[in-house]
Amino acid sequence: MTEELTEKQVIPCNIAVIGNGPAGMLAALALSRRVDKVVLVGPCNHGQETRTTALMMPAIALLRDLHLWEELQAQAAPLRIMRIIDGTKRLIRSPCVEFRAAEIGESAFGYNIPNQALNAALAKAVKQCPRILPVEVLAEHYNLHENYAETVIAGGQKIRAQLIIAADGRNSQARQAANITVSRWAYPQTALTLIFHHELPHNAVSTEFHTEEGPFTQVPLIGKRSALIWTVRPEQARFLLSLGRQALSDKIGSKMGFILGKTEVETMPEAWPMGGMTARQFAARRVALIGETAHLFPPIGAQGLNLTIRDIIDIGRAVGSNTADSGAANVLAAYNRHRRPDVAFRTGFVHGLNRALLSDFLPVQLVRSSGLELLRRHALLRNLFMREGMAPGAGLKKLLPPFLQ
Ligand SMILES: Cc1cc2nc3c(=O)[nH]c(=O)nc-3n(C[C@H](O)[C@H](O)[C@H](O)COP(=O)(O)OP(=O)(O)OC[C@H]3O[C@@H](n4cnc5c(N)ncnc54)[C@H](O)[C@@H]3O)c2cc1C
């Protein structure tokens, strides 16, 4: 788009997306299919990222649809088997459970993609999209009116839209402007992330060790490499961060019982304090929340961006239902209605799983281990669990007779 900003100019558009993270860029691309003009506001500050993101098949379908997959596929590692191993030393231990994508007729549950590659592909697609105007500065404040919403950027310039998509992260100002409050909580844990290579091939298997401090999860990357998300108590995180490369590599290998042979750390660990947050509403006053503006998860069970992609699909449908006004009350009501159960269920699930791992209370351990035993023994339950893990409602739908599916 060739338009240049001039001082005090009002830039009209259908939708203003605030935030240039993965959520904002994906939303701008998806919504540019629905409306004539999207303005994407936010600095393009995707620095050196060593994290990776596991995206399930429905999220991959959106990447395909947006023509991003051709570029990303070569850097994405399939996740064909997910294995849970009880690595606790407790009295009641759970059996090892394996979930195979082939069991539900899928070639993979999803793919693990380096964030660096994902952000680069999204930024390139945004630049090439003629319906998106990127404005690479911070939004400063908002004027929300009944019939339109304005985003004021540096220098007093205004972006006037029918709808604002707030993708400006966990401390969102756009959310505050819409008077949407949140509930927040913290976990007594820190997640360490790093990339390591290993002697033996991972064979597209992701292994999650359940430990007393939280999950220790290896997620395949291309080649004999994997990403690690290691959840520990903060004091243990400090200790692990103080280790040298060799000592840390040895610790990881032994923690995994050397199932991948000798391991060697490739990127030194980064620490992520663990917490959760959910918005009490997902849209109000011509502002719709997506991504970490709406929900924040501890990095357990690969939920964050997968859920964000469902936010984007739902806001796209809601916008598509009213071609005259993207921010009309019925659009916001439909979005609120659709997001509430999905976000509540995922938040509750991750919270419950994490708490069950941390708990030393015998009955809680019994419930956790019986649940895993049931999944191990019963294919029907396992199928339901796997399908629901990939897309909400998909498992329950499969239980219905074919004429009701
Ligand atoms: C360790 C870890 C592992 C994870 N693994 C997975 C996984 O495997 N699978 C998965 O699905 N999810 C995963 N997640 C979650 C996923 O990474 C996040 O959901 C996602 O990165 C959040 O993206 P976002 O765009 O919502 O937020 P952010 O990346 O925080 O982007 C917000 C953007 O808004 C911009 N901004 C802020 N204020 C303003 C303003 N005033 N004006 C304009 N712009 C503004 C910021 O500069 C930033 O670019 C993981 C998270 C962590 C921490």
The ligand as an ORCA input file, in Angstrom:
! r2SCAN-3c Opt
* xyz 0 1
  C       7.906    -20.666     26.658
  C       6.673    -20.592     25.817
  C       6.363    -21.624     24.942
  C       5.193    -21.559     24.190
  N       4.905    -22.607     23.357
  C       3.748    -22.588     22.654
  C       3.386    -23.679     21.813
  O       4.134    -24.644     21.674
  N       2.193    -23.614     21.151
  C       1.348    -22.559     21.274
  O       0.269    -22.571     20.655
  N       1.676    -21.494     22.057
  C       2.841    -21.484     22.735
  N       3.185    -20.426     23.522
  C       2.305    -19.242     23.532
  C       2.637    -18.306     22.387
  O       4.027    -18.108     22.283
  C       1.953    -16.966     22.645
  O       0.564    -17.198     22.688
  C       2.211    -15.958     21.553
  O       3.564    -15.748     21.325
  C       1.587    -14.624     21.962
  O       1.534    -13.822     20.837
  P       0.727    -12.441     20.887
  O       0.877    -11.875     19.523
  O      -0.631    -12.648     21.467
  O       1.510    -11.552     21.958
  P       2.929    -10.830     21.866
  O       3.906    -11.703     21.154
  O       3.243    -10.379     23.238
  O       2.679     -9.574     20.926
  C       2.137     -8.387     21.374
  C       2.638     -7.295     20.430
  O       1.965     -6.078     20.755
  C       2.898     -5.024     20.667
  N       2.400     -3.882     21.442
  C       2.333     -3.733     22.786
  N       1.830     -2.518     23.098
  C       1.554     -1.904     21.916
  C       1.029     -0.630     21.567
  N       0.691      0.269     22.499
  N       0.890     -0.320     20.256
  C       1.232     -1.225     19.287
  N       1.746     -2.432     19.563
  C       1.904     -2.769     20.861
  C       4.207     -5.618     21.193
  O       5.317     -4.864     20.729
  C       4.142     -7.017     20.563
  O       4.735     -7.031     19.282
  C       4.335    -20.445     24.287
  C       4.649    -19.396     25.166
  C       5.808    -19.461     25.922
  C       6.137    -18.329     26.874
*
